Structure formats: structure tokens, C-alpha cells
Amino acid sequence: MSQHTPNRRPETSLEWAAWAAYLADSKKATDIQILHTEKVSQLADYFIICSGQSKTQVRAIAEEIAYEFKHVDNAPSSDERDVANTWCLLDFKDIVIHVMEQETRRFYQLEQFWSHADLLPDAEWHDVAKDLGLIDLEV
């Protein structure tokens, strides 16, 4: 079991989203945002959007999340990336994770496109991650 594995398997989409955000944070992702999209989209309950500062970091963040989730029998239903590793989308049905280089994120402006969704405050997902037994979050 890795240091990034929760004490128990997440049960809700919010817990999965918090764990994904925690894993992104563990790989030094920046500007991590969780959008509660359940009321505005049938695609997912939560979108997690974060940035990597290089193509290598974008890949590392996405691979960390996919690796950890797979070890608790939650492989993504879709894993899409551009060949240049400037963005990655991991679809876990109830949560969708977008990892992008900062320039790519500015180009796609997902937060503006989904501005009608509720932004989950950092403190809220930090609390959920801590309830799962995850610690050492960047503040």
C-alpha cells in the first residue's frame, strides 16, 4: 500500500474527487479546482481540473491518479491524452479529471465553460481527504 492510499476505499463521488485532488497535489499540481457538476451535467458529479508546469509533470500527475485508483479496482473508463502531453483527461464516470499544462488550460478555459457549476472550496475537499486518512496537503 502506498503512502497515498486512503485508510478505506472511497464510497462517494466526493471522496473519489478529494482523493484525486490529493494525488494531484502530491505530484505538485497547481491551481487544483473541483467543480460540482452533478446539477448542471449528466457527464459526472465532479470535474477536477489542475495544472502541471511541464509535459512531464502533466503525464506524472495523470499516471499517479490512474495507478492509485487502479489498485483499488477503479480503472478509468477513458484515458485520453494528446501526443504532446499538454493535457490528459481521465474519466471515472462519476468524476472526470483534467490535467493540463498552464498554457493549454488557459486556452480551453474549462472553468469558464463550466462556470455554472459550484466550485468546491479547498478547505472542504481537504477535510474529506483527511477523513480518508490522507495527510500532508499543500496549503
C-alpha positions as CSV (number, residue, x, y, z in Angstrom):
1,M,0.0,0.0,0.0
2,S,1.4,3.4,-0.9
3,Q,1.5,6.5,1.3
4,H,-1.1,8.0,-1.0
5,T,-3.7,5.2,-0.3
6,P,-6.6,6.1,1.9
7,N,-7.4,4.2,5.1
8,R,-10.6,2.9,3.4
9,R,-12.0,2.7,-0.2
10,P,-13.8,5.9,-1.1
11,E,-17.6,5.4,-1.2
12,T,-18.9,8.7,-2.7
13,S,-18.0,10.6,-5.8
14,L,-16.9,13.5,-3.4
15,E,-14.5,11.1,-1.7
16,W,-13.1,10.0,-5.1
17,A,-12.8,13.6,-6.2
18,A,-11.0,14.6,-3.0
19,W,-8.6,11.6,-3.3
20,A,-7.9,12.6,-7.0
21,A,-7.2,16.2,-5.9
22,Y,-5.0,14.9,-3.1
23,L,-3.0,12.8,-5.6
24,A,-2.6,15.7,-7.9
25,D,-1.4,17.8,-5.0
26,S,1.1,15.1,-4.1
27,K,2.6,15.5,-7.6
28,K,2.8,19.3,-7.1
29,A,-0.1,20.1,-9.4
30,T,-1.1,23.8,-9.3
31,D,-4.4,25.6,-9.2
32,I,-6.4,22.4,-8.3
33,Q,-10.1,23.0,-8.6
34,I,-13.0,20.7,-8.0
35,L,-16.3,21.7,-9.7
36,H,-19.5,20.1,-8.5
37,T,-21.2,19.4,-11.8
38,E,-23.9,17.0,-10.7
39,K,-26.7,19.6,-11.0
40,V,-25.6,21.0,-14.4
41,S,-24.3,18.0,-16.3
42,Q,-25.0,14.3,-16.7
43,L,-21.4,13.7,-17.6
44,A,-20.1,13.5,-14.0
45,D,-20.7,14.6,-10.4
46,Y,-17.4,16.3,-10.2
47,F,-14.7,17.7,-12.5
48,I,-11.2,18.0,-11.1
49,I,-9.1,20.5,-13.1
50,C,-5.4,21.1,-12.3
51,S,-2.2,22.3,-14.0
52,G,1.2,20.8,-14.4
53,Q,4.2,23.0,-15.1
54,S,5.6,20.8,-17.8
55,K,4.6,18.0,-20.2
56,T,6.4,15.5,-17.9
57,Q,4.5,16.7,-14.9
58,V,1.2,16.5,-16.7
59,R,1.9,12.9,-17.5
60,A,3.1,12.1,-14.0
61,I,0.0,13.6,-12.3
62,A,-2.3,11.7,-14.6
63,E,-0.4,8.4,-14.2
64,E,-0.3,8.7,-10.4
65,I,-4.1,9.1,-10.2
66,A,-4.7,6.2,-12.7
67,Y,-2.2,4.0,-10.9
68,E,-3.6,4.6,-7.4
69,F,-7.2,4.2,-8.5
70,K,-6.5,1.1,-10.4
71,H,-5.1,-0.5,-7.3
72,V,-8.5,-0.3,-5.6
73,D,-10.3,-1.6,-8.7
74,N,-11.3,1.7,-10.2
75,A,-9.7,1.9,-13.6
76,P,-10.7,4.8,-15.8
77,S,-13.4,4.1,-18.4
78,S,-11.5,6.5,-20.6
79,D,-7.9,7.9,-20.6
80,E,-7.3,10.4,-23.3
81,R,-4.2,12.4,-23.9
82,D,-2.7,14.5,-26.7
83,V,0.5,13.1,-28.1
84,A,2.5,16.1,-26.8
85,N,1.3,15.5,-23.2
86,T,-0.1,19.0,-22.8
87,W,-3.4,17.6,-21.5
88,C,-4.9,14.4,-20.2
89,L,-8.5,13.5,-19.4
90,L,-9.3,10.6,-17.0
91,D,-12.9,9.6,-16.9
92,F,-14.0,7.6,-13.9
93,K,-17.7,8.1,-14.7
94,D,-18.7,10.0,-11.5
95,I,-15.6,12.1,-11.7
96,V,-13.7,13.4,-14.6
97,I,-10.1,14.6,-14.2
98,H,-8.5,17.2,-16.5
99,V,-4.7,17.7,-16.1
100,M,-3.2,20.4,-18.4
101,E,-0.2,22.5,-18.9
102,Q,-0.9,26.0,-17.8
103,E,-0.9,27.4,-21.4
104,T,-3.3,24.6,-22.5
105,R,-5.6,25.3,-19.6
106,R,-5.8,29.0,-20.4
107,F,-6.6,28.0,-24.0
108,Y,-9.5,25.6,-23.1
109,Q,-10.9,27.7,-20.2
110,L,-12.8,24.8,-18.7
111,E,-13.6,26.8,-15.6
112,Q,-15.4,29.5,-17.7
113,F,-17.2,26.9,-19.7
114,W,-18.4,25.2,-16.5
115,S,-18.9,28.5,-14.6
116,H,-22.5,27.5,-13.8
117,A,-21.1,24.6,-11.7
118,D,-20.3,25.1,-8.0
119,L,-16.6,25.4,-7.1
120,L,-15.8,23.2,-4.1
121,P,-13.7,25.2,-1.6
122,D,-10.2,23.8,-1.0
123,A,-10.9,23.5,2.8
124,E,-13.9,21.2,2.0
125,W,-12.0,18.7,-0.1
126,H,-9.0,18.9,2.3
127,D,-11.4,17.8,5.1
128,V,-12.7,15.0,3.0
129,A,-9.2,13.8,2.2
130,K,-8.2,14.0,5.8
131,D,-11.3,11.9,6.7
132,L,-10.0,9.3,4.3
133,G,-6.7,9.3,6.3
134,L,-4.7,11.3,3.7
135,I,-2.4,13.9,5.1
136,D,0.4,16.4,4.1
137,L,-1.7,18.5,1.8
138,E,-0.1,21.7,0.3
139,V,-1.9,24.7,1.7
